[in-house]
Amino acid sequence: MTLRTVEERTQTGPVPGPREWQPRIQIEDPRPLVDGGRYRAKAVAGDTYQVAALIFRDGPDILRAVVKSRPRGAAEWREEPLHWIDAHEGGDRWAGSFPIDVQGIWEWTVEAWTDAFASWRSELERKVDARQPDLSGELSEGMLLLRQAAERATGEDRAHIEAAMADGSPAAALDPALLEIVRRHPDRSDATTLPRPIEINVDRGRFGSWYELFPRSWGGFAGVERQLPRLAELGFDVLYLPPIHPIGRTNRKGRNNSLNAGPDDPGSPWAIGLHGVGGHTAIHPDLGTDEDFRRLVVAAREHGIEIALDFAIQCSADHPWLTEHPEWFNRRPDGTLKYAENPPKKYQDIYNVNWDCDDWRGLWQALLDVVLHWVERGVTVFRVDNPHTKPTPFWEWLIAEVRREHPDVIFLAEAFTRRAKMDTLAKVGFNQSYTYFTWKNARWELIEYVVELAYSDERHYFRPNFFVNTPDILTEYLQHGGRPAFEARLVLGATLSPTYGIYSGFENVENVPVRPGSEEYLDSEKYEIKHRSLDGPLLPLIQRVNEIRRAHQALHHLDTVTFLDTANEALVGYAKRARPSSGCRRRSASSTSSAATATPGTWAATTFASSPASRTC
C-alpha cells in the first residue's frame, strides 16, 4: 500500500471503498530530504548512506521497516533493515543505511508493515509472565499465524515452524529462534511506502587536493606536463588551469590591472576570445596545440591527477561571438557594449552575455557545447567562474545535460556571495563550492562556520572546497602573518575540509598586496607572465599534509569533526574519527606532524594556532 498525498487523502464524499482504504501505518519526515524533495542530496560511490523516518501506527502492534534503494532505472530494489532508535525515549524515529556502489542518480524509499507474529508473541509473553491459567484462545491465534508463516517459508525454516506448531506449547511459541525464522518470511499485506521515492545524486566530488597554476608561467602545456611527476609526489590530485583560451587585445589590461597595456603585456586569461584565433573552444597558441592539451590530460591521469578547466562565461571585445551573435550581449541605448563590473572592481576588457536576449536558447546550447567540447578532450572537472551572476535555471539545466552522458563530471562553484545563493547552486547540481573559510581566522568563527557546514542540513548537499588562497584573494591574515600564517591556513584547510586547494606561489609565502587594504597581489599573475618552479620552502609540509590526508579516512569526511576545548583563544583543536567508528581509539597530537602517527581508523587530532602571532604548538 502506498501513502497518498494530502489532496488524495481529502475525503469529500462517502466512506472510501476497499481500494481507497487509507493505511494505518504512517511514515513521516524522511531524512535526508532537501527542500521537501525538490533537490537531491549528495553522496559518493562507496558511501554507506544514512536515512531515517518517523514510523508509527495506531495501537500497540509491533512494526518492521526497511529502506529500499536502487540506481534509477534498475529493475530490482535492494533492502536493508531500519531500526527503532528512540523507543526508550518514547519516540518513533527509525534509522538505517544502505550501501552505494555506483555513480549516478539513486532513489530510495521506506517500507513498513505490521509484524503480526511479533505482536502476538509480545502479548503472549506478557500473559505468561502474569501466569494467566488459560491460554488456549491466544495459542489458537498463534497457530493461525504460524500456519500462514509456514506457507510462506521453505526448507528448514518451514520444518522448524511446523515443529513448533506440532508442539503447541507457549514455550515453543516463545522460542527466540522461531521469532527470527518467522521474521525472515514476513506478511507484508499491509505494507506502506512513501508516496514517491526520494532521489540522491551520487558522484565522486567529496575528497581532493587542488593545485592552481597559470600554464603560461610554466612553459605552456609541455612545461606543465614536466611538472606532473612532482605534483603527484606532492599529493595533488586535481590540477586547475585558469582559462587557456586566446586573449582579446581590445582594452587589454596591463601589469597590476593597468588600463594601459604595453606591447608585451599578455593580458588577463579571463578576457576570452580573439578574432581569427577563436573563443571558448580554442587554445591560446602560446600554450600549445589541441594535441598538446590532449597529451597533458592523458599524462596527468597516468599520474593520478585530473585537469580542471576554468569555465568563465564572458568574452573579450574580440571574441568571435560578438560578430557572429551580437544579440547575445548587453548594449547601452547608444549602442556601445557594457563591460563587466563588480563594484568597486571594473573589468573593461570583458563583456557579459545577455541572459534575457531573444535567442537565449541558442546561447544556452552554445555554452553546453563548450563544456562538452572539453569533456570530449578528457576534462572531467570544471571550476565555474562567478556562477552566482548567471541564472540558476541555466545551471540546473546545463549540469543535468552534461551528467546525462557523463555522470563523472565535477563542477566547482566559485561563488563568494550570499548564503542562500551559494546553497541553491549546490542544490541544483554543483558538486563543490568555494567558501567563507578564506576569511575565517578567529577560533570562534572557525568553529561556528565548520560546525554549520558539518552538522546543519547543508551537509546533505553543500560540499566545501577550502582554497586557502586564489589569484584574487590574498587575505590580510596572510599578508601580515608571515610563514606561520601560511602554515596554519594550510593545515586548517587541508584537515578540516575533505577538499582544499592552493594557488601557486603559496608555497613561496607570497604575501605582498598591490596596495594596503587590497587583497590583490602585487605584480599579479593575472596580468603578467612569471617564471614558476616547484621549489618553495613550504613544499615539504604540503607533501606531508597530503600524505596524512590520503592515509587517514577520518580526513575524507567533514561531518565527523569534533572541536576540542583549548585554554588559549589563539589555539583551535579538533579531532576527526573515521567510519566505521567501532574499535576506534582517540590519539591526540600537539602538532600536525604528530597526528601522522595515528593509524587509519583511529582518531586524527590536531591542535593549531589560529593566530600566527601567538602560535605556541
HELIX and SHEET records of a PDB file:
HELIX    1   1 VAL A    6  ARG A    9  1                                   4    
HELIX    2   2 PRO A   18  GLU A   20  5                                   3    
HELIX    3   3 ASP A   35  GLY A   37  5                                   3    
HELIX    4   4 ALA A   87  GLU A   89  5                                   3    
HELIX    5   5 ALA A  116  ASP A  129  1                                  14    
HELIX    6   6 SER A  136  ARG A  152  1                                  17    
HELIX    7   7 GLY A  155  ASP A  167  1                                  13    
HELIX    8   8 PRO A  170  ALA A  173  1                                   4    
HELIX    9   9 PRO A  176  ARG A  183  1                                   8    
HELIX   10  10 PRO A  215  SER A  217  5                                   3    
HELIX   11  11 GLY A  220  LEU A  234  1                                  15    
HELIX   12  12 ARG A  255  ASN A  257  5                                   3    
HELIX   13  13 ASP A  290  GLU A  302  1                                  13    
HELIX   14  14 PRO A  320  GLU A  324  1                                   5    
HELIX   15  15 PRO A  326  TRP A  328  5                                   3    
HELIX   16  16 TRP A  360  GLU A  376  1                                  17    
HELIX   17  17 PRO A  387  THR A  389  5                                   3    
HELIX   18  18 THR A  392  GLU A  405  1                                  14    
HELIX   19  19 ARG A  419  VAL A  428  1                                  10    
HELIX   20  20 TYR A  436  TRP A  439  5                                   4    
HELIX   21  21 ARG A  443  TYR A  455  1                                  13    
HELIX   22  22 ASP A  457  HIS A  460  5                                   4    
HELIX   23  23 GLU A  476  LEU A  496  1                                  21    
HELIX   24  24 PHE A  506  ASN A  508  5                                   3    
HELIX   25  25 LEU A  539  ALA A  551  1                                  13    
HELIX   26  26 GLN A  553  HIS A  556  5                                   4    
HELIX   27  27 THR A  592  ALA A  595  1                                   4    
HELIX   28  28 PRO A  612  SER A  614  5                                   3    
SHEET    1   A 7 ILE A  25  ARG A  31  0                                        
SHEET    2   A 7 THR A  48  ARG A  57 -1                                        
SHEET    3   A 7 ARG A  93  PRO A  99 -1                                        
SHEET    4   A 7 ARG A  78  TRP A  84 -1                                        
SHEET    5   A 7 LEU A  63  PRO A  71 -1                                        
SHEET    6   A 7 GLY A 104  THR A 114 -1                                        
SHEET    7   A 7 THR A 192  THR A 193 -1                                        
SHEET    1   B 8 ILE A  25  ARG A  31  0                                        
SHEET    2   B 8 THR A  48  ARG A  57 -1                                        
SHEET    3   B 8 ARG A  93  PRO A  99 -1                                        
SHEET    4   B 8 ARG A  78  TRP A  84 -1                                        
SHEET    5   B 8 LEU A  63  PRO A  71 -1                                        
SHEET    6   B 8 GLY A 104  THR A 114 -1                                        
SHEET    7   B 8 ILE A 198  ASP A 203 -1                                        
SHEET    8   B 8 ALA A  41  VAL A  44  1                                        
SHEET    1   C 8 GLN A 432  SER A 433  0                                        
SHEET    2   C 8 ILE A 410  GLU A 414  1                                        
SHEET    3   C 8 VAL A 381  ASP A 385  1                                        
SHEET    4   C 8 GLU A 306  PHE A 311  1                                        
SHEET    5   C 8 VAL A 238  LEU A 241  1                                        
SHEET    6   C 8 GLY A 208  GLU A 212  1                                        
SHEET    7   C 8 THR A 499  TYR A 503  1                                        
SHEET    8   C 8 PHE A 466  PHE A 467  1                                        
SHEET    1   D 2 TYR A 339  ASN A 342  0                                        
SHEET    2   D 2 LYS A 345  TYR A 351 -1                                        
SHEET    1   E 3 VAL A 561  LEU A 564  0                                        
SHEET    2   E 3 LEU A 571  ARG A 577 -1                                        
SHEET    3   E 3 TRP A 603  ALA A 609 -1                                        
END                                                                             
